[in-house]
Amino acid sequence: MTSAPSPQSEYTVLHQTPSVSTYQALRLGSGLSAKSTEAAQKGLPHSLFAVQLLHQGEPVGMGRVIGDGGTAFQVVDIAVLPAHQGRGLGKLIMREIMAFLERAAPPTAYVSLIADGPAQHLYGQFGFVATAPKSIGMAWKRSPKASPPA
């Protein structure tokens, strides 16, 4: 009996932080929010870990881990271009990230992520659980007219 090659075998795993232009293209192309060039230039070099998936040499997916390297780690920027979705590439990215976390995160580290919509099902397969109602994820959104409470 012959088995068909895994769709994932068409992809190359690269442990490298994406360039600013690749990062921006993968975020926008996969439906994530835009990040300015200035923000990406400042933030990307501080990645603790990054993985890219290449198809025929072109980046089609990515994921990163950010944090302080000891007490706090956050999984961010999980992105796969729509033409490559449904092939287990999100799982492949997460397997690479989890291998890094197993090596690098001390047992007392807090490892977190924000799951948008159905992505929680993917992350749940890797041991991530909802923190609510004990704790609630919150985000600060800059507003040009906002001022702190008195």
C-alpha positions, 0 to 999 in steps of 0.5 A: 500500500502506498501512502500519499505524501503529506501536504506539509511535506511541500513546505520548508520550516525556517526558524528565522524572524521574518523581514518587516515586509514579509511580516506585514504581508503575512499579517495582512494576507491572513486577515490579521491587523496591519502593523506599521513599518516603524512598529515592526522594525522596532519589535521584530528583533526582540522575538524570542523565537520565530518560525516561518513556513516556506512554499517553493521558497516563498513565506506563506505562514509564520508564528512568533514567541515574545516575552522576557525569556524567563517569567513570561512568554506570549505566542503571537502572530500565528498566520497562514495565507488563505491559499495554504490554510486547511493543510495542518500548517497552523498545527505545524507552526504550533508544534515548532513553537511548543518545541521551543517553549519546552526547551526555553520556558522555565516550569514557573513561566507564564505562557499565554496567547490571545485566541481569536474566534475558532483559533481557540480549538487549535491552541486547545490541542496544544494544552492552552486553556481559557483563563476566564472567568478567573482572569480576563485578557484585556488590551489597551487601544490607543485613542488620540482623544483619550486621557487617563482617569483622574 
